[in-house]
Amino acid sequence: MTLLALYWMLTLIGCWTCPEIQGNYFDIEGIRLKEYRHINNSLDLLSEGEEIDYKELYISLDFDVRFYGLYQLGSNPFLNSSYALSCGGDGDAGSREILKNITITTLNNFDANYLATDTINDLITTNVYSDKKSLTEFLKQDSLRVDYFSLGLLLNKKPVYSESTFKIVFELVNGEIYSGITKTLLIK
């Protein structure tokens, strides 16, 4: 009897504490690029023209999103109570959109092999929830459904010419294409 009373008390508390959500899916409507210095699991936002070691550069490709598809709760009070105790959040189910390609281009001469306007995808590592893969490997995954709000990009090679700016193009299977240009940084 005590356990049953405890269950109902927790259920009622859970019903009153869950935040209202806008939707469990998200639609990508654009991208924003942010450049950080990544040292000891800390991220410090970089300014235009700032000097940085290439091993510390972390480019965050963040999505501008719109949430949709509200959770539909059934008429079963036990299921509703379970949901209330779990408290889902906006976008928990990810996006239904599928990634087609990411292209990263250097806008300055990088070295003798990569001149201005060349694609440097093979010099990039992705970082999603601390899972690091080369960009090439990341794009070959079986499922490219976007279920993350941002994608970390790391540079694997030091440029010969330190002044560096990159253009990033993010393309979805549905034909949507988003692009952005990083701040110019002095990469050493």
Protein Blocks (a to p, Z undefined) as FASTA:
>chain_A
ZZmmmmmmmmmmmmmmpccdfbfbdcdfbdcddddddeehiacdddehiacdfklpccdd
ddddddehiadddfblklmmmmmmnopaehklopabdcfbdcdddfbdfblmlcghiack
lmcccdeehiacdfklmmmpmblcdfbfbdcdddfbdcfblbdcdddddddfkopacddd
ddddddZZ
